[in-house]
Amino acid sequence: MPIRVLPPEVASRIAAGEVVERPASIVKELVENALDAGAARVSVEANEGGISLVRVVDDGCGIEPEELALAFHRHATSKLPADGSLEAVGTLGFRGEALPSIAAVAEVEAVSRPHASPKAARVRYSFGVLQEQGAAGAPPGTAVAVRALFRQQPARLKFLRSASAEASQIAAVVSHYALAYPEVAFSLRLDGRETFATGGSGSRREAAGGVYGRDIAAAMLEASDGAEGSSVEALFAPPSVSRASRSYVTVFINRRWVRSRSLSFAVEEAYSGMLQTGRFPIAVVDLRLPPEEVDVNVHPAKAEVRLRNERAVFALVQRPLRRTLSALAPAGSLAAVGWPRPPAAGAPAFDGGDAPGLVLGREPVQSRLMPPSRDGGDVGEQRPLPSALPIMRPLGQAGTTYVIAEGPAGLYLIDQHAAHERVLFERFLAAQLSASKPSQPLLDAVLLELTPAQQSLVTSFAPALGEHGFAVEPFGPGGFLLRAAPAGLRREDPARAFVELLDLLTREDAPADPRQRVAASLACHAAVRAGQMLAQEEMRDLIQQLEACEAPQTCPHGRPTMLHLSADELARRFARR
């Protein structure tokens, strides 16, 4: 096959695949353009997860009328010096690829007016082809509307997630830049509803209040450090305020939001020994490094950077956070956000609900979140034992994480958290299918302060959440009221349980079906944790309930609940055969 030069429209669509991965990619590029233009206000609007509409409006410097169409030419930019030097890039964008890439895969209308110009200019593109160009009336700044994304690339459209999942990604992008630029007023509307807004006061704590909620922002700590032209400022929650997802660590380098596993791990390491297994911090880290120490020209999306001395930057991030956290008094500040303290060592590992079965000492203890039966039965009652799992006898506990049990075919090492997850998961599904829904109205409705991404999850999973006992309704801009919760949540703050549930819903290994995903997330939240000591009666009761499960070999997320070491294998390992 002969070598040939690709047609411009084909080359544009290929290049667009690197820049425009999803609607959130468009929001990121347009917001960065607005910030580079010196905007003081940026408003973002998206419908149907950004597939039908993304609109970004700013009050920045605007584009000269005669240059607006030129901005849609590939590699046309105003952000690099004439010599094209990349060693000291001071803007978020510089490649000149964003606008032409977006225009290649969607219908785009842009209107822009410089502050000194009496009129605005307008251009309209349809999948890479200029359709209209002329004058328009508009306030100073730039407005870009993107519609019908990937309509001519159905293969790309198929790989997008649900509208709510895409909206959640958009919310995350806007939230990140609201935290990076607290002096800029951001607003976000999803499907016509204002999700969140920041005032642009310049206070990062105030911006964090718009993103995470005022109570969490008020409880956050501050730390800073610097050395040899580099500096770091961090706003981070105390160990008593944590999350079930790593997505709450946000890192900026020279005000550019980046994905860096190394720097996120530096934050987690600062909390070493202070968080329970499976819990992660909330932190905003603002790094300022000499431009020559950072290579931003790694990927067209510019979300990844290369650091010249990553080890030194790791220490720069970890050191001030660890110093501040180590100076905290032993008692945390959880009361500041209205959440109960975690159970003390030695407290019952299984507690809080009404489904009989687990035993602590001489009294029955009930698995959390399970409602009482109204007909004398129990949704979690024993079923005929599946032949795949033999009857086992507990021998002890290893590392306060694994139950050691003996069966007819050898030894079993049982992951207590995964096993309890499986038990609760099947109970939640059974309760959801039962005639009486496990819901308990709250005495006083709770106002939830959710991140924009969490708000999208509430909208997406509303039917499944309702079937499992939660009653949530919109309340004002960006707010939700929690009016009811699963009946078994009597010993736990329902608001905290609901927020943690939303974080768990984002797990990639969760079931695809919304109802099963909610059940799996509830089970993960309610199950006994690794590191919790179990009494002999508790271990026996957990094993018996696992034996009664329909699929006891794995937890709802697909991890094994147990490992088996057969009698023959034991004999072979000890050289008896």
CORGI-V817470 format. One record per helix or strand. SS is the DSSP state (alpha for helix, beta for strand). FROM is the first residue (numbers start at 0). LEN is the number of residues. If there is no record, write none. Layout:
ss = {SS	SS}
from = {FROM	FROM}
len = {LEN	LEN}
This chain:
ss = {alpha	alpha	beta	alpha	beta	alpha	alpha	alpha	beta	beta	beta	beta	alpha	alpha	beta	beta	alpha	alpha	beta	beta	beta	alpha	beta	beta	alpha	beta	beta	alpha	beta	beta	alpha	alpha	beta	beta	beta	beta	beta	beta	alpha	beta	alpha	alpha	beta	beta	beta	alpha	alpha	alpha	alpha	beta	beta	beta	alpha}
from = {7	22	40	47	52	64	69	97	106	119	128	140	153	162	184	192	203	213	220	229	242	245	248	255	260	279	282	290	293	305	309	333	354	362	368	391	401	409	415	438	451	461	470	478	487	488	493	513	535	553	559	561	566}
len = {12	14	7	3	6	3	3	7	7	7	8	7	5	18	6	5	9	6	7	7	1	3	5	3	10	1	6	3	2	2	17	4	6	5	1	7	6	6	18	11	9	6	4	8	1	3	12	13	12	1	1	5	7}
